[in-house]
Amino acid sequence: MPDVEGLGARRAALRMLDAVLRMGWTLEAAGRGASGKLGTADRALALAIAGETVRRIPELDFLIDGATRQRLPEDSKARMVLRLALAQKIALNVPDHALVATALPLVDGGPRRLVHGVLGTLLRGGVSGSAAPPLPDRVERRWRRAWGSDAVEAARRLIVRRPPLDLSFRDQANADGFVRFAGGKQLAPRHVRISSDTAVEALPGFAEGGWWVQDLAASLPARLIPTDAKMVLDACAAPGGKTMQLAAAELQVSSVDSSQARLARLQSNLDRTHLHANLVLADLLEWQPQPFDAILLDAPCSATGTFRRHPEALYRARPSVIAELADNQLRLLHTVRDWLRPNGKLVYSVCSLEPDEGETIIADFLAGNPEFAVDPPRPGELPDFVTPTPEGYVRILPGLLEDKGGLDGFFIARLVRRG
């Protein structure tokens, strides 16, 4: 018999969920691997279902556990299917009959009666989602200890809200022209924020290359590179937003990445925006360049600060993963320090909300490198909504600009190598 309409998208969503939770994949990678021969609409539906499920797992599990006599195993197919079905009800307003018709075939040969019973019980009782569902328990414990309850509550609200689209511009004139023609809000120089309802390629100015997509928080590190620096290194450069910022400031930029595919993407972005940088395919730990006046190290990290767009980061960032990433971040700092000229500036950043990847890393680095000191942001270098910490760092937490759409979580520190 033919499949129920939409069943293919649900099967793909189930494979995505398994890849994310059991294998530690990103949703993007899981989508590429699981969508197979699905059409464009079904592929988008599958990704939407999987994404909304990951955003609400603790809430979904609370509902499921309240409707079962014995707790289902965490990784059981029955629990996975029920999560998918309930997420569609809460977040996508899928009709009850479609939920049941597409959920039961996913457990053929398994606990079909159990899934049917639990789903029927919950749907008859009325299922609704919270506007601020809980995050994974271990994440909430870490963040509450580090940042307090207000940050956790803000993160709960933000994880189920669609984030806006931030555009970075080559110059202020382009940004002003975009706002006059298409609308949007300017929250910082050379920036415009719009709703995320329109396809990027359809926005005015895309083909002309006047702007690129970049979360406003992600634009802050490059704003701390001195404009009078002659030779600048953008380490771990791809996909290239920071490189394009530096190139637009007419700095001589060398951009390094270890992936040929990512560098090809960066070159494509440079070509579209009519900007230039010297692209280098190299492993930072093995590269031997000439000294630089300034270095931007946007280090590989857990990316927990991007949870609004990438909720799976909260599940991938296990303590062992964070510890391994922190070791690599400190190793990278010790590598690039030797490439900085006396009185040069080193900007370190991570899109992470984990202190072990931010404040702790810089404290450890400074303790072992007395020739370096914190160089706090100066007035006018960053937008007015950014307030440096007493140590001179920049820490972007959930809740900042929440009424305007929020920001990715970030840590940034600028250091100077004293001559």
N, C-alpha and C positions, 0 to 999 in steps of 0.2 A: 504494500500500500504506500502511496506517496506520503512524504513527510507533512506534518501539520505546518501551515503557513507560519513562517518566522522561526521554525524550529532550528534551522541551520545557524541563525544568529545566536540563539541560546546555546547551542552546542559549542560554538566558538567562544562565547563568553565564559562557559564553564571551563574550557581549556585555558583561557587567559587567567582565570582566577586561580587555577591550580598552578600555573607557571609562576604567578606572582607570589603566592603564599608558600608553596612547597619548594620552588626552585630559585626564588629570589630574583626573578626577572623584573624589569620595568614593565609598566603597562604598554608602553610603545613597542618594546621588543616582543612582548607576549602577543600583541595585536598582529604584528607582522607574521609571527609564527603560527597563529591559530586561525587566521581568517581564511586561509586557503583560497578557494575559488568563489568566495562570496562576492556578490555585487557590491557596488559602492554604498548603497543604502543599508544593506544588511551588515556590511563591515562597520559602518558608523554606529548602527544599533548595537552590535555586539560590544564595541568598545565603550559605548555609553552605559550599557548594563553592567559590564565588569567594573568600570570606573565608579559608578554610583554604589555598587556593592562594597568596594574597598573603602569608600568614604564612611560607610556606616556599619562596619562589621560588629563592633561592640553592641550597638543598638539592635542590630538584627539578631545577634546571638541571644540577647536578653529576651526578645520575643520568642525565639525558638525554644529556649530552655524553659520558659514559662508554660509551654504547651506540650511538653514531653515528660513522661514519667521518669525515664532514665536519660541522663545527659548523653547526647550523641557525641561520638568522638570528634575532636576538633577538625580532623582532616577527612571525615567520612563524606562520601558522595551525597548522602541524604542532607547533611548540614549545608554543603556547598550549594545544592540545588535549591533548598529552602531560602538560603541567603539571596540567591539570584532572583527568585520569585518575589520575595518581600521587598527587595530594593526596587524592582520594577513598579510595585504597587505604591511605595512611598514616594519615590523620586520621579518616576516617569508616567504615573497615572495610567498604567496599563489595565484594561478591564479584567475583572476576576476570571471570567471564562477563558480569556487568552492566557492568563497566568497558569491556570490549571492545565489547559490543553498543551502548553509548551513545557511545563515542568515534569509531568509524569513520564513522558517518553525518555527523559534524561536518566531515569532510574529503572528502565526496563531490565528485567532480570535481577533487580535488587529490591530494596524496601519500598516498593511503589505504594503499598497500602499505608505505610507509615507516613510517607510524604503527603499523600492525599489527605490523610486524617489531620495531620498537623496544619497543613495549609488551609483546609476547610474550616477548622476551629478558629484559626486566626482571622481569616477573612470574614467569617460570620460575626465575630466579635468586633470587627472594625479595626483596621490597622492605619495608624498615622505616624508620621515621623516627627522627630524633634527638630526645632530650628537650631539647636545647639547639641548635637549628639556627642557622646563621649568619644575620646580618642583611645587608642590602645592603652591599657592600664600602665604598662611599663613606661610609655612615653609621658603620660600624664604625671607619673611619679617623678621622673627626671626633670621635667619642665617646671613642675610646681616647686620642687626643691631649688632649682636654679633661678626661676624668674617670678614665682609667686602665682597665686590663684587667678589673678586678673588676666595674666597672659594665657593661661590654660583655657579660661572661659572664652577669651577672644578667639583662640584657635578653634575651639568647638564651633563657634558661630561661623568662622570663615571657611571651614573645610567643606561646608555644603552650599556655599555661595559661589556663583560663577564669577571668577575674577575678571576685572576689566582688561583691556588691551593697552599696553604702553608702547609708544613709539618714540625712538630716539632719532633726532634730526642732525643732518650735517651742519646746519647753522641755524641761528635764531630766526632768520628771515624765512626759511623754509617752514619752521614750526608755526610762525605767525600766519603765513599764507595758508597752511593746512587748516588752522582753526577758522579763519575767515571763510574758507570754501566749504569745509566739511564739519565744522564744530569740534567739540572736545574741550578738555580742561588742561591748562598748563600748570603743573604742580612744581616745575623746576625749569631752569633754562634748557633750551633745546629738547624739550619733552612735550608730548601731548598724550593725554589719556582719553580713550574712547570706550564704548561698549564693545563686547567681543562677539556681537551678533553677525558681523559682516566678514566674509572671507577676506583674508589679508590681501590676496592678489587683486581683489576688486576695489580696494581702497585707492583714492586718488593719490597719485605720485609714486605708486609702487614701481611701475615700469621705468619711471624717470630716475629712481634711486635716491630720492631725497631723504629717505628714512629707513629704519629697520626696526624690527620688533625686539624689545628689550625691557624687562621689568624695571621699574623705576629704581628699586633697591639695587639691582644688578648694575645700574649705571653709576652708582656712587663711587666704587673704588677708582675708576679711571679719572674721576673728577679730582682726585687727590694727587695725581701725577703732575708735577710742576710744569707749567707751560713753557718754561725756558730751558727744559731739559732737551739736549740735542739728540742723544742716542738713547732710545727707550726699548726695553724688552718686555713683551707680553708673553709670559710663560704660561704653558697649558692653555693656549690661545683659543682653540675652536670652542663654539661655533663662530666666534668673531665679533660679538657686539662691542667688547672693550677695545679690540684692535681698531674697529671702525671709529670709535670715539677718539682714540689717540691719533689716528690718521686724519680725521676731520679737524683736529687741532693743529694740523700741519707739523706733527712731530715725526721724526725718522724712526719708524717702528720695525723691530724684528719680532715676528710672531712664531713661536715654536709649539709644535704639537707632535706627538708620537704616532699619530694615525694619518695615513695618506688620505683616507676617505674624508676625515674631518677637515683636513687642510684643503681638499678639493671643494668642500662646501664653503669654507671660508673664502677661497679665491672667487667662487661664484658670487658670494655676497659683496666682496670688494668690487668685482666687475660691475655689478648692478648699481652700486652706489658711487661708482667713479672715484674710488679711493685706492690708495696704494700702500702696501706694506711688504716687507721682505719676509716671505714665508720659508720656514726652516723645518724640515722633517728630521726630528732627532729625539732621542731619549734625554731628558734634562740631566739625568744622573750620569750620563756619559759624554755630554756635549762640552766643548771647550771653546767658548767665544771670547771676543775682546771685551774689555770693561764697558759698562753702561753708566749713564748719568742717573737713570731711574729704572726700576724694575717693578712690574706688576705681576704678582704671583697669586692668581685666583686658583687655589689648590683644589685637587680632587677631594671630595668630601662626601658625607652621608646625604647631603642635599635635603635634610629634613626641613629646612626653611622654605622649600618649594612645595610644601604639602598641599597648598590650595590647588595647584595644577597636577601634582604628582603625589597623590595620597599614599601610593604604595611605598614611598620612601619611609614612612613610619613603621612599616613592617620589615623592610630590608635593613634598617639601621639597628641591628642587634648590638649589644655591648661589645662583642668580640670584633664586629665589623668596625665600629667606631674606634676601638683601640688600634686596630691595624691601620686605619686611615690616618689616625693621629701620628702614629710612628712615621708614616710616609710623609706627612705634612712637615714634620720637624726635619726630616732628612732633606726634603726639598729646600727648606729655608737655609739649612747649612750649606747646601750646594750653591744656591744663587747668591749668597752673601759675598762670596769671593769674586763675583762678577761686577760688583758695585764699586764705583770710584769713591774716594774720600769725599765726604759731604753729599754723597748721592742719597736718593730716597728709595726706600723699599716699601711697597704697599702690599700687604698680605690680606687676602679675603677668602671667605668661605660662605656658601649659601646654606649654612647649618645653624641650627638652634642649640647645638650641643657645646657647652663650655669647654669640653675636652678637645674640641677642634678649633677653638677660638682663643679665649682668654688664657687657658692653661698652656696652649702651645706658645703664645708670645711670651708669657712669663718664663717658661722653660728656656726659650731661645735667649732672652735678655740676660738670664742668670748666667749663661755660659758664654755670652758675647758682649763684654762690657763696652766694646767700641761702638755698640748700637744703643740708641735711645729712642723713646717714643716721640714722634713729631705730631702733635695734635692738629686737627683741622683748624684752619684760620677762618675768621669771619668772611663770608662770601664764597668760600670754596664749595660748600655743600648747601642744599636747600634749607630754608629756615626751619623746616619741621624736624631737622636732625639735630639732636643735642648730644655732643660727645659725653662719654662717661668721665668720672673723675680721673681715671687713668689716662684719658686722652684717646680712647678707642671709640669706634662707632659700633653700636649694637642695635640692630633693628629687630624688634619683638612683635609678635602678634598683637594687634590692637592699634598700632600706629597707623594713622590715616584710615582707620576702619570705616569711618563714615564716608570716605571717598573711594572705597574699594579695597583698601589694604595694600600691603607690600609683602614681598617675600622676606623671610627671615635671613639676616646677614650679620656677619662679624667682619669688621675692617680695622686694621691697624696700620698706620704709617710710621715707619722707622727711618732714622737718619744714621748714616755711618759717619761718625765724627772723625774729622781729618786730624 
